[in-house]
Amino acid sequence: MHRILTGPLQVDYLTLKISGLPTYLQGTKIVHLTDFHYDRKRLSEWLLSEAIAITNEVEPDLILLTGDFITDEPDPIYDLVLWLKYLESRAGVYAVLGNHDEQIPGARDKVIDAFARIDIPILLNQVVYPLGSDLALVGLEDYWSGNFKPSGVMESIDDNIPRIVLSHNPDTANVLKKWRVDLQLSGHTHGGQVRLPFVGPLSQFREPIRSLIPWSLRPFVPFMEKSHKIVEHWEWAQGLHQIANNYLYVNRGLGTYFPGRLFCPPEVTVITLKVN
């Protein structure tokens, strides 16, 4: 999508203290990318290239991808992975699926196959320990897929072990609050795409605003007509949030729906872990 509708890429930084994080993981650097929607319309190759270059310049210990790699057709995933194979990190790259990756006919198998070709694991309700046994990485299937089954994997982890959870839809934070989640990484919302300073995404005001917007202009407010079906908690549309004792970070994503972004730039997130 053209720069005038997308805006410049923004790098957001987060430093998070984690209880029980071992000292050898002090300063661990993670890059979070999400919502590519790669189809040669919603994400330009120059922006994708810039996001990959910025990610590699950070020299991360871990790169985490939280889904929606495609939009309406699965085949572009084979072109996207030709870009993603250039991502570089000390302990690898891990991914989970988004709702588009699971719901588009034929997409799930093709996305999994494409990532296997570049040796990036897609975590399907699984836990791995890429940085060592003292920090768990959990990847969950999409909330709407019917495959979202966190109980088994969450209960398999020792309560004393910190954990990072990848879950595409931030609404899952309500379900996951019954378990320890030191950091949940999500996307899905695109930050709302159209945001007003000091107000937030217009989508969260669907009912009061909808009646004030003429029919001819409604297509220019992303998610306005079906905002409640996209996500319930629009107040979590971007940034860091505390839900019960857990932390959720929502990345605004790279891809863009028509008509584009306003005060809501695409995002690369750099996260540094600290011992609490």
Residue pairs with C-beta under 8 A, 6 or more apart in sequence:
1 41
1 42
1 43
1 44
1 256
1 260
2 44
3 44
3 47
4 260
5 256
5 258
5 259
5 260
5 261
6 44
6 47
6 256
6 260
6 261
6 265
6 266
7 260
7 261
7 264
7 265
7 266
8 265
9 47
9 50
9 51
9 54
9 254
9 265
9 266
9 267
9 268
10 265
10 266
10 267
10 268
11 54
11 267
11 268
11 269
11 270
12 251
12 267
12 268
12 269
12 270
13 269
13 270
13 271
13 272
14 240
14 249
14 269
14 270
14 271
14 272
15 271
15 272
15 274
16 182
16 183
16 240
16 247
16 271
16 272
16 273
16 274
17 274
17 275
17 276
18 162
18 182
18 183
18 273
18 274
18 275
18 276
19 162
19 182
19 276
20 134
20 160
20 161
20 162
20 276
21 134
21 135
21 162
21 273
21 274
21 275
21 276
22 132
22 134
22 135
22 275
23 275
24 132
24 134
25 131
25 132
25 134
25 135
25 273
25 275
26 273
26 274
26 275
27 272
27 273
27 274
28 61
28 62
28 131
28 135
28 272
28 273
29 58
29 59
29 60
29 61
29 62
29 270
29 271
29 272
29 273
30 60
30 61
30 62
30 63
30 64
30 164
30 270
30 271
30 272
30 273
31 55
31 58
31 60
31 62
31 63
31 64
31 89
31 268
31 269
31 270
31 271
32 64
32 65
32 66
32 185
32 249
32 251
32 268
32 269
32 271
33 51
33 55
33 63
33 64
33 65
33 66
33 251
33 254
33 268
33 269
34 65
34 66
34 67
34 68
34 98
34 168
34 185
34 186
34 187
34 188
34 251
34 253
34 254
35 66
35 67
35 68
35 98
35 187
35 188
35 190
35 251
35 252
35 253
35 254
35 255
36 43
36 48
36 68
36 69
36 70
36 80
36 253
36 254
36 255
37 43
37 68
37 69
37 70
37 71
37 100
37 253
37 254
37 255
37 256
37 257
38 48
38 69
38 70
38 71
38 76
38 77
38 79
38 80
38 255
39 70
39 71
39 72
39 73
39 76
40 76
42 71
42 255
42 256
42 257
43 254
43 255
43 256
45 83
47 254
47 266
48 83
48 254
49 83
51 254
51 266
51 268
52 83
52 84
52 86
52 87
54 268
55 63
55 87
55 88
55 268
56 86
56 87
56 88
58 270
59 88
59 89
59 90
60 89
60 90
60 270
61 89
61 90
61 91
61 131
62 89
62 90
62 91
62 92
62 93
62 94
62 130
62 131
62 137
63 87
63 89
63 92
63 93
63 94
64 93
64 94
64 95
64 137
64 164
64 166
64 185
65 84
65 93
65 94
65 95
65 96
65 120
66 95
66 96
66 98
66 166
66 167
66 168
66 185
66 186
66 187
66 251
67 95
67 96
67 97
67 98
67 99
67 100
67 101
67 142
67 168
67 187
67 188
68 98
68 99
68 100
68 101
68 168
68 187
68 188
68 253
68 255
69 77
69 80
69 95
69 98
69 100
69 101
69 111
70 76
70 77
70 80
70 100
70 101
70 104
70 107
70 111
71 100
71 104
71 255
72 100
72 104
73 104
74 104
74 105
74 106
74 107
74 110
74 111
75 110
77 107
77 110
77 111
77 114
78 110
78 114
80 114
81 114
81 115
81 117
81 118
81 120
84 93
84 115
84 118
84 120
85 118
87 93
87 120
91 130
91 131
92 120
92 121
92 130
93 120
94 120
94 121
94 122
94 123
94 128
94 130
94 137
94 139
94 166
95 115
95 120
95 121
95 122
95 123
95 139
95 166
96 122
96 123
96 124
96 139
96 140
96 141
96 142
96 166
96 167
96 168
97 108
97 111
97 112
97 122
97 124
97 141
97 142
97 145
97 168
98 142
98 168
98 169
98 187
98 188
99 142
99 143
99 144
99 145
99 168
99 169
99 188
100 107
101 107
101 108
101 111
101 142
102 108
102 141
102 142
102 144
102 145
102 147
103 142
103 144
103 145
111 122
112 122
115 121
115 122
121 128
122 139
123 137
123 138
123 139
123 140
123 166
124 139
124 141
124 147
125 139
125 140
125 141
125 147
125 148
125 149
125 150
125 152
125 153
126 138
126 139
126 153
127 136
127 137
127 138
127 139
127 153
127 156
127 157
127 163
128 136
128 137
128 139
129 135
129 136
129 137
130 137
131 137
133 161
134 161
134 162
135 161
135 162
135 163
135 164
136 157
136 161
136 162
136 163
136 164
137 163
137 164
137 166
138 150
138 153
138 154
138 157
138 163
138 164
138 165
138 166
139 165
139 166
140 148
140 149
140 150
140 153
140 165
140 166
140 167
140 172
141 147
141 148
141 149
142 148
142 168
142 169
143 167
143 168
143 169
143 171
143 172
144 169
148 172
150 172
150 175
150 176
150 179
154 176
154 179
155 179
157 163
159 180
162 180
162 182
163 180
163 181
163 182
164 182
164 183
164 184
164 185
165 176
165 181
165 183
165 184
165 185
166 184
166 185
166 186
167 173
167 176
167 184
167 185
167 186
168 186
168 187
168 188
169 186
169 188
169 231
170 184
170 186
170 187
170 188
170 189
170 231
170 233
170 236
170 237
170 248
170 250
171 231
171 232
171 233
171 236
172 184
172 186
173 181
173 184
173 186
173 233
173 236
173 241
173 243
173 246
173 248
174 233
174 243
176 184
176 246
177 243
177 244
177 245
177 246
180 245
180 246
181 246
181 247
181 248
182 246
182 247
183 247
183 248
183 249
183 271
184 246
184 247
184 248
184 249
185 249
185 251
186 248
186 249
186 250
186 251
187 250
187 251
187 252
187 253
188 230
188 231
188 250
188 253
189 201
189 230
189 231
189 234
189 236
189 237
189 238
189 250
189 252
189 253
190 222
190 223
190 252
190 253
190 255
190 256
190 257
190 261
190 264
191 201
191 237
191 238
191 250
191 252
191 253
191 261
191 264
191 267
192 200
192 201
192 202
192 203
192 204
192 222
192 223
192 234
192 237
192 238
192 264
193 201
193 222
193 223
193 256
193 257
193 260
193 261
193 262
193 264
194 201
194 202
194 203
194 221
194 222
194 261
194 262
194 263
194 264
195 201
195 202
195 262
195 263
195 264
196 202
196 263
197 263
200 234
200 235
200 237
201 223
201 234
201 237
201 238
201 264
202 209
202 221
202 224
203 221
203 222
203 223
203 224
203 227
203 230
203 234
203 237
204 227
204 234
204 235
204 237
206 224
206 227
206 228
209 221
209 224
210 218
210 224
210 225
213 221
213 224
218 224
218 225
219 258
219 259
220 259
222 257
222 258
222 259
223 230
223 257
227 234
231 237
235 241
236 243
236 248
236 250
237 250
238 250
238 251
238 252
238 264
238 267
239 249
239 250
240 247
240 248
240 249
241 247
241 248
241 249
241 250
242 248
249 269
249 271
251 267
251 269
252 264
252 265
252 266
252 267
253 266
253 267
254 266
254 267
254 268
255 266
256 266
